[in-house]
Amino acid sequence: MNNLLFSYAGRINRAKFWLGAVVLMVLDAIVFSIVGAYSSMSEDHDSIAFIVLAAICVVVLIATIYASVCLGIKRYHDHGKSGVWVLIQFVPAIGALWYFIEAGCLRGQPGTNIYGPDPLDSSNRLASAY
C-alpha cells in the first residue's frame, strides 16, 4: 500500500486508482469526524488536546494531498503521459471533469511504455509491483 500511495513511479490501473482514492477518503472521513466531534463537544479550543488534534488533521491533509497526486501521476503514466497532466484539475469548469474521465474511467495504454509495463498484462510478473 505504501508503494501505491506514496510513490509516483510506475503505472497503475483504474482499479488500484479507485482503491487508493477510497482508502484516502475513508481515512480523511475518520480523522476529520473524530476531530469535528471533539471540537463540537469541547468549548476549550486552547487546550493541548485540541491543538494536537488540529496538528494531526494538518498532517493527514498534507499526506492525503501528496498521495492523491501520486495516484494521479501514476494514472497519467498509464496513459503514456507526463505526470504534469495532474495539473489539468485546476483548469476552471472542465479540468476536474477531464481528470475524472481520464484518470478514473479510461483504460490506460496497452503494452509497455516509457513509464513501465502494462499493469493489466498478466504475463508480466512485475506489473503487480506497480
Biotite code that builds the C-alpha atoms (Angstrom):
import biotite.structure as struc

atoms = struc.array([
    struc.Atom([0.000, 0.000, 0.000], chain_id="A", res_id=1, res_name="MET", atom_name="CA", element="C"),
    struc.Atom([2.948, 2.315, 0.665], chain_id="A", res_id=2, res_name="ASN", atom_name="CA", element="C"),
    struc.Atom([4.128, 1.971, -2.950], chain_id="A", res_id=3, res_name="ASN", atom_name="CA", element="C"),
    struc.Atom([0.597, 2.654, -4.188], chain_id="A", res_id=4, res_name="LEU", atom_name="CA", element="C"),
    struc.Atom([0.024, 5.828, -2.187], chain_id="A", res_id=5, res_name="LEU", atom_name="CA", element="C"),
    struc.Atom([3.420, 7.429, -1.662], chain_id="A", res_id=6, res_name="PHE", atom_name="CA", element="C"),
    struc.Atom([5.391, 6.730, -4.832], chain_id="A", res_id=7, res_name="SER", atom_name="CA", element="C"),
    struc.Atom([4.887, 8.423, -8.166], chain_id="A", res_id=8, res_name="TYR", atom_name="CA", element="C"),
    struc.Atom([6.975, 5.948, -10.154], chain_id="A", res_id=9, res_name="ALA", atom_name="CA", element="C"),
    struc.Atom([5.378, 3.423, -12.455], chain_id="A", res_id=10, res_name="GLY", atom_name="CA", element="C"),
    struc.Atom([1.840, 2.806, -13.625], chain_id="A", res_id=11, res_name="ARG", atom_name="CA", element="C"),
    struc.Atom([-1.422, 1.738, -12.009], chain_id="A", res_id=12, res_name="ILE", atom_name="CA", element="C"),
    struc.Atom([-4.711, 0.606, -13.481], chain_id="A", res_id=13, res_name="ASN", atom_name="CA", element="C"),
    struc.Atom([-8.136, 2.072, -12.743], chain_id="A", res_id=14, res_name="ARG", atom_name="CA", element="C"),
    struc.Atom([-8.917, -0.468, -10.009], chain_id="A", res_id=15, res_name="ALA", atom_name="CA", element="C"),
    struc.Atom([-5.835, 0.468, -7.990], chain_id="A", res_id=16, res_name="LYS", atom_name="CA", element="C"),
    struc.Atom([-6.542, 4.148, -8.586], chain_id="A", res_id=17, res_name="PHE", atom_name="CA", element="C"),
    struc.Atom([-10.051, 3.806, -7.160], chain_id="A", res_id=18, res_name="TRP", atom_name="CA", element="C"),
    struc.Atom([-8.802, 1.600, -4.306], chain_id="A", res_id=19, res_name="LEU", atom_name="CA", element="C"),
    struc.Atom([-6.310, 4.287, -3.313], chain_id="A", res_id=20, res_name="GLY", atom_name="CA", element="C"),
    struc.Atom([-8.935, 7.021, -3.640], chain_id="A", res_id=21, res_name="ALA", atom_name="CA", element="C"),
    struc.Atom([-11.387, 5.136, -1.412], chain_id="A", res_id=22, res_name="VAL", atom_name="CA", element="C"),
    struc.Atom([-8.708, 4.438, 1.206], chain_id="A", res_id=23, res_name="VAL", atom_name="CA", element="C"),
    struc.Atom([-7.822, 8.134, 1.318], chain_id="A", res_id=24, res_name="LEU", atom_name="CA", element="C"),
    struc.Atom([-11.470, 9.214, 1.557], chain_id="A", res_id=25, res_name="MET", atom_name="CA", element="C"),
    struc.Atom([-12.146, 6.790, 4.415], chain_id="A", res_id=26, res_name="VAL", atom_name="CA", element="C"),
    struc.Atom([-9.009, 7.909, 6.259], chain_id="A", res_id=27, res_name="LEU", atom_name="CA", element="C"),
    struc.Atom([-9.999, 11.560, 5.889], chain_id="A", res_id=28, res_name="ASP", atom_name="CA", element="C"),
    struc.Atom([-13.574, 10.865, 6.990], chain_id="A", res_id=29, res_name="ALA", atom_name="CA", element="C"),
    struc.Atom([-12.432, 9.037, 10.128], chain_id="A", res_id=30, res_name="ILE", atom_name="CA", element="C"),
    struc.Atom([-9.838, 11.605, 11.191], chain_id="A", res_id=31, res_name="VAL", atom_name="CA", element="C"),
    struc.Atom([-11.950, 14.673, 10.478], chain_id="A", res_id=32, res_name="PHE", atom_name="CA", element="C"),
    struc.Atom([-15.024, 13.129, 12.105], chain_id="A", res_id=33, res_name="SER", atom_name="CA", element="C"),
    struc.Atom([-13.107, 12.466, 15.310], chain_id="A", res_id=34, res_name="ILE", atom_name="CA", element="C"),
    struc.Atom([-11.682, 15.977, 15.370], chain_id="A", res_id=35, res_name="VAL", atom_name="CA", element="C"),
    struc.Atom([-15.039, 17.516, 14.472], chain_id="A", res_id=36, res_name="GLY", atom_name="CA", element="C"),
    struc.Atom([-16.813, 15.579, 17.209], chain_id="A", res_id=37, res_name="ALA", atom_name="CA", element="C"),
    struc.Atom([-14.215, 16.606, 19.793], chain_id="A", res_id=38, res_name="TYR", atom_name="CA", element="C"),
    struc.Atom([-14.377, 20.214, 18.621], chain_id="A", res_id=39, res_name="SER", atom_name="CA", element="C"),
    struc.Atom([-18.159, 20.373, 18.889], chain_id="A", res_id=40, res_name="SER", atom_name="CA", element="C"),
    struc.Atom([-18.191, 18.781, 22.362], chain_id="A", res_id=41, res_name="MET", atom_name="CA", element="C"),
    struc.Atom([-15.365, 20.848, 23.814], chain_id="A", res_id=42, res_name="SER", atom_name="CA", element="C"),
    struc.Atom([-15.643, 24.540, 24.486], chain_id="A", res_id=43, res_name="GLU", atom_name="CA", element="C"),
    struc.Atom([-11.927, 24.891, 25.231], chain_id="A", res_id=44, res_name="ASP", atom_name="CA", element="C"),
    struc.Atom([-10.228, 25.340, 21.857], chain_id="A", res_id=45, res_name="HIS", atom_name="CA", element="C"),
    struc.Atom([-6.987, 26.404, 23.521], chain_id="A", res_id=46, res_name="ASP", atom_name="CA", element="C"),
    struc.Atom([-6.386, 23.041, 25.183], chain_id="A", res_id=47, res_name="SER", atom_name="CA", element="C"),
    struc.Atom([-3.414, 20.863, 24.356], chain_id="A", res_id=48, res_name="ILE", atom_name="CA", element="C"),
    struc.Atom([-5.684, 18.053, 23.134], chain_id="A", res_id=49, res_name="ALA", atom_name="CA", element="C"),
    struc.Atom([-7.385, 20.343, 20.611], chain_id="A", res_id=50, res_name="PHE", atom_name="CA", element="C"),
    struc.Atom([-4.054, 21.672, 19.343], chain_id="A", res_id=51, res_name="ILE", atom_name="CA", element="C"),
    struc.Atom([-2.691, 18.129, 18.944], chain_id="A", res_id=52, res_name="VAL", atom_name="CA", element="C"),
    struc.Atom([-5.820, 17.033, 17.079], chain_id="A", res_id=53, res_name="LEU", atom_name="CA", element="C"),
    struc.Atom([-5.587, 20.070, 14.800], chain_id="A", res_id=54, res_name="ALA", atom_name="CA", element="C"),
    struc.Atom([-1.941, 19.239, 14.081], chain_id="A", res_id=55, res_name="ALA", atom_name="CA", element="C"),
    struc.Atom([-2.925, 15.647, 13.273], chain_id="A", res_id=56, res_name="ILE", atom_name="CA", element="C"),
    struc.Atom([-5.544, 16.997, 10.848], chain_id="A", res_id=57, res_name="CYS", atom_name="CA", element="C"),
    struc.Atom([-2.922, 19.112, 9.087], chain_id="A", res_id=58, res_name="VAL", atom_name="CA", element="C"),
    struc.Atom([-0.506, 16.164, 8.793], chain_id="A", res_id=59, res_name="VAL", atom_name="CA", element="C"),
    struc.Atom([-3.259, 13.857, 7.482], chain_id="A", res_id=60, res_name="VAL", atom_name="CA", element="C"),
    struc.Atom([-4.388, 16.501, 4.995], chain_id="A", res_id=61, res_name="LEU", atom_name="CA", element="C"),
    struc.Atom([-0.863, 17.006, 3.638], chain_id="A", res_id=62, res_name="ILE", atom_name="CA", element="C"),
    struc.Atom([-0.314, 13.239, 3.382], chain_id="A", res_id=63, res_name="ALA", atom_name="CA", element="C"),
    struc.Atom([-3.661, 12.818, 1.620], chain_id="A", res_id=64, res_name="THR", atom_name="CA", element="C"),
    struc.Atom([-2.884, 15.532, -0.917], chain_id="A", res_id=65, res_name="ILE", atom_name="CA", element="C"),
    struc.Atom([0.528, 14.009, -1.634], chain_id="A", res_id=66, res_name="TYR", atom_name="CA", element="C"),
    struc.Atom([-0.939, 10.518, -2.002], chain_id="A", res_id=67, res_name="ALA", atom_name="CA", element="C"),
    struc.Atom([-3.689, 11.808, -4.306], chain_id="A", res_id=68, res_name="SER", atom_name="CA", element="C"),
    struc.Atom([-1.120, 13.496, -6.533], chain_id="A", res_id=69, res_name="VAL", atom_name="CA", element="C"),
    struc.Atom([0.923, 10.269, -6.635], chain_id="A", res_id=70, res_name="CYS", atom_name="CA", element="C"),
    struc.Atom([-2.165, 8.279, -7.673], chain_id="A", res_id=71, res_name="LEU", atom_name="CA", element="C"),
    struc.Atom([-2.939, 10.763, -10.427], chain_id="A", res_id=72, res_name="GLY", atom_name="CA", element="C"),
    struc.Atom([0.627, 10.813, -11.722], chain_id="A", res_id=73, res_name="ILE", atom_name="CA", element="C"),
    struc.Atom([0.680, 7.018, -11.979], chain_id="A", res_id=74, res_name="LYS", atom_name="CA", element="C"),
    struc.Atom([-2.665, 7.033, -13.827], chain_id="A", res_id=75, res_name="ARG", atom_name="CA", element="C"),
    struc.Atom([-1.292, 9.528, -16.353], chain_id="A", res_id=76, res_name="TYR", atom_name="CA", element="C"),
    struc.Atom([1.823, 7.384, -16.669], chain_id="A", res_id=77, res_name="HIS", atom_name="CA", element="C"),
    struc.Atom([-0.513, 4.527, -17.547], chain_id="A", res_id=78, res_name="ASP", atom_name="CA", element="C"),
    struc.Atom([-1.792, 6.663, -20.432], chain_id="A", res_id=79, res_name="HIS", atom_name="CA", element="C"),
    struc.Atom([1.784, 7.328, -21.589], chain_id="A", res_id=80, res_name="GLY", atom_name="CA", element="C"),
    struc.Atom([1.630, 10.964, -20.467], chain_id="A", res_id=81, res_name="LYS", atom_name="CA", element="C"),
    struc.Atom([3.737, 13.000, -18.103], chain_id="A", res_id=82, res_name="SER", atom_name="CA", element="C"),
    struc.Atom([2.589, 13.365, -14.524], chain_id="A", res_id=83, res_name="GLY", atom_name="CA", element="C"),
    struc.Atom([2.339, 17.125, -15.050], chain_id="A", res_id=84, res_name="VAL", atom_name="CA", element="C"),
    struc.Atom([-1.097, 16.409, -16.558], chain_id="A", res_id=85, res_name="TRP", atom_name="CA", element="C"),
    struc.Atom([-2.382, 16.106, -12.989], chain_id="A", res_id=86, res_name="VAL", atom_name="CA", element="C"),
    struc.Atom([-2.478, 19.908, -13.001], chain_id="A", res_id=87, res_name="LEU", atom_name="CA", element="C"),
    struc.Atom([-5.369, 19.774, -15.500], chain_id="A", res_id=88, res_name="ILE", atom_name="CA", element="C"),
    struc.Atom([-7.627, 19.643, -12.440], chain_id="A", res_id=89, res_name="GLN", atom_name="CA", element="C"),
    struc.Atom([-7.027, 23.345, -11.863], chain_id="A", res_id=90, res_name="PHE", atom_name="CA", element="C"),
    struc.Atom([-8.413, 24.449, -15.234], chain_id="A", res_id=91, res_name="VAL", atom_name="CA", element="C"),
    struc.Atom([-11.740, 26.118, -14.444], chain_id="A", res_id=92, res_name="PRO", atom_name="CA", element="C"),
    struc.Atom([-15.013, 24.464, -15.454], chain_id="A", res_id=93, res_name="ALA", atom_name="CA", element="C"),
    struc.Atom([-13.637, 21.477, -17.381], chain_id="A", res_id=94, res_name="ILE", atom_name="CA", element="C"),
    struc.Atom([-10.393, 20.445, -15.638], chain_id="A", res_id=95, res_name="GLY", atom_name="CA", element="C"),
    struc.Atom([-11.862, 18.337, -12.844], chain_id="A", res_id=96, res_name="ALA", atom_name="CA", element="C"),
    struc.Atom([-14.202, 16.565, -15.262], chain_id="A", res_id=97, res_name="LEU", atom_name="CA", element="C"),
    struc.Atom([-11.327, 15.872, -17.667], chain_id="A", res_id=98, res_name="TRP", atom_name="CA", element="C"),
    struc.Atom([-9.231, 14.451, -14.822], chain_id="A", res_id=99, res_name="TYR", atom_name="CA", element="C"),
    struc.Atom([-12.104, 12.277, -13.580], chain_id="A", res_id=100, res_name="PHE", atom_name="CA", element="C"),
    struc.Atom([-12.723, 10.818, -17.035], chain_id="A", res_id=101, res_name="ILE", atom_name="CA", element="C"),
    struc.Atom([-9.092, 10.261, -17.968], chain_id="A", res_id=102, res_name="GLU", atom_name="CA", element="C"),
    struc.Atom([-7.772, 9.037, -14.615], chain_id="A", res_id=103, res_name="ALA", atom_name="CA", element="C"),
    struc.Atom([-10.834, 7.246, -13.325], chain_id="A", res_id=104, res_name="GLY", atom_name="CA", element="C"),
    struc.Atom([-12.701, 5.947, -16.362], chain_id="A", res_id=105, res_name="CYS", atom_name="CA", element="C"),
    struc.Atom([-10.449, 5.415, -19.396], chain_id="A", res_id=106, res_name="LEU", atom_name="CA", element="C"),
    struc.Atom([-8.228, 2.367, -19.864], chain_id="A", res_id=107, res_name="ARG", atom_name="CA", element="C"),
    struc.Atom([-4.514, 3.007, -19.959], chain_id="A", res_id=108, res_name="GLY", atom_name="CA", element="C"),
    struc.Atom([-2.143, 2.459, -22.846], chain_id="A", res_id=109, res_name="GLN", atom_name="CA", element="C"),
    struc.Atom([-1.813, -1.250, -23.644], chain_id="A", res_id=110, res_name="PRO", atom_name="CA", element="C"),
    struc.Atom([1.653, -2.727, -23.519], chain_id="A", res_id=111, res_name="GLY", atom_name="CA", element="C"),
    struc.Atom([4.849, -1.317, -22.108], chain_id="A", res_id=112, res_name="THR", atom_name="CA", element="C"),
    struc.Atom([5.513, 2.403, -22.321], chain_id="A", res_id=113, res_name="ASN", atom_name="CA", element="C"),
    struc.Atom([8.346, 4.617, -21.059], chain_id="A", res_id=114, res_name="ILE", atom_name="CA", element="C"),
    struc.Atom([6.891, 4.552, -17.532], chain_id="A", res_id=115, res_name="TYR", atom_name="CA", element="C"),
    struc.Atom([6.820, 0.784, -17.141], chain_id="A", res_id=116, res_name="GLY", atom_name="CA", element="C"),
    struc.Atom([4.982, -2.399, -18.024], chain_id="A", res_id=117, res_name="PRO", atom_name="CA", element="C"),
    struc.Atom([1.236, -2.622, -18.523], chain_id="A", res_id=118, res_name="ASP", atom_name="CA", element="C"),
    struc.Atom([-0.333, -3.191, -15.084], chain_id="A", res_id=119, res_name="PRO", atom_name="CA", element="C"),
    struc.Atom([-3.042, -5.349, -16.709], chain_id="A", res_id=120, res_name="LEU", atom_name="CA", element="C"),
    struc.Atom([-0.584, -7.643, -18.523], chain_id="A", res_id=121, res_name="ASP", atom_name="CA", element="C"),
    struc.Atom([-0.927, -10.999, -16.754], chain_id="A", res_id=122, res_name="SER", atom_name="CA", element="C"),
    struc.Atom([2.275, -12.360, -18.286], chain_id="A", res_id=123, res_name="SER", atom_name="CA", element="C"),
    struc.Atom([4.322, -9.674, -16.579], chain_id="A", res_id=124, res_name="ASN", atom_name="CA", element="C"),
    struc.Atom([5.326, -10.603, -13.029], chain_id="A", res_id=125, res_name="ARG", atom_name="CA", element="C"),
    struc.Atom([6.499, -7.039, -12.266], chain_id="A", res_id=126, res_name="LEU", atom_name="CA", element="C"),
    struc.Atom([3.125, -5.496, -13.115], chain_id="A", res_id=127, res_name="ALA", atom_name="CA", element="C"),
    struc.Atom([1.755, -6.332, -9.672], chain_id="A", res_id=128, res_name="SER", atom_name="CA", element="C"),
    struc.Atom([4.553, -4.286, -8.083], chain_id="A", res_id=129, res_name="ALA", atom_name="CA", element="C"),
    struc.Atom([3.184, -1.099, -9.612], chain_id="A", res_id=130, res_name="TYR", atom_name="CA", element="C"),
])
